[in-house]
């Protein structure tokens, strides 16, 4: 197995309540978890698409996500845990 993939498998995402996110990162993460695209998130939050991409890039190491899909899954789980659905 390639070393990068092995390292990813060993990395566990922090528990959702333990992420230290800014308010804007929380907003972006919540909308990402709802399945919105970067452009839709930008429109909803009145941001540029590049700014949304920057927030998503910053969220990756904070949450332990390895890619956008993984981040969206983590966000959806957090949303579900908060609402109890």
Secondary structure, DSSP 4 states (H G I P E B T S, - for coil): --HHHHHHHH--PPPGGG----HHHHHHHHHHHTT--HHHHHHHHT--HHHHHHHHHHHHHHHT-SSHHHHHHHHHHHHHHHHT-
